[in-house]
């Protein structure tokens, strides 16, 4: 489903602490902490986009043009008319708002839909016996606000954190968009390296 995603509230922390990064890079001074922190945030955001995952708890907003409809194939329903939410894991849905046919904004009662946090991605379906309401046909007429991400840093796989350490180290050492090696060859930029680091996850998730 095509939609527009934006972050309402970013994570309160990053997957790696500054102490972990300093230890990995063997840095003792503290005069570049702001720079390292910006690298950590930028790399986490980039990795989340690559993998379509939310590493840590954050509030997101997913805007779509219409509620999904049930498809039929050979006389059988093959979908739940589900709204699939990007950046799993899904923790909870805060609200669903929509524009009714008269053009007025409405909030959908939580009793009219079910939230499935076990599936990947997380999804929302109409409650039993319910259907999605009629809407006005216009861009972003349905907006879902929700909380996604792992509950704490401790649940992140160590290999993912190690990939972040390697990527931060690359950014710290090579700070330009084009990097030339000692033999004059052009080296991959840190964002390319990050994609290489996470390739096994990306392939496994088919994203």
LINRA-V219740 format. One record per pair of residues at least 6 apart in sequence whose C-alpha atoms are under 7 Angstrom apart, sorted by the first residue. I is the first residue (numbers start at 1). J is the second residue. Records with the same first field share a line. If there is no record, write none. Layout:
# LINRA-V219740
I: J  J
This chain:
# LINRA-V219740
2: 64
3: 62  63  64
4: 62  63  64
5: 61  62  63
6: 60  61  62
7: 59  60  61
8: 59  60  61
9: 58  59  60
10: 58  59
11: 56  57  58
14: 40  41
15: 153  161
16: 161
21: 165
22: 28
24: 165
25: 169
39: 168
40: 168
48: 54  55
50: 195
51: 202  207
52: 86  87
53: 87  88  89
54: 87  88  89  148  149  150
55: 149  150
56: 149  150  151  152  153
57: 147  148  149  150  151
58: 147  148  149
59: 146  147  148
60: 145  146  147
61: 143  144  145  146
62: 143  144  145
63: 140  142  143  144
64: 140  141  142  143
65: 138  139  140  141  142
66: 141  142
67: 132  142
68: 81  82  83
69: 81
70: 77  79  80  81
71: 77  78  79
72: 78
80: 125
81: 125
82: 123  124  125
83: 123  124  125
84: 121  122  123  124
85: 121  122  123
86: 121
87: 148
88: 120  121  122  148  149
89: 120  121  122  148  149  150
90: 117  122  147  148  149
91: 117  147  148  149
92: 146  147
93: 145  146  147
94: 145  146
95: 144  145  146
96: 107  108  143  144  145
97: 105  106  107  108  142  143  144
98: 105  106  107  135  141  142  143
99: 105  106  135  136  141  142
100: 106  134  135  136
101: 134  135  136
102: 136
103: 136
112: 126  127  130
113: 124  125  126  127
114: 124  125  126  127
115: 123  124  125
116: 122  123  124
117: 123
126: 132
163: 197
167: 190  193  194
170: 190
171: 190
177: 189
178: 189
179: 186  187  189
180: 186  187
181: 187
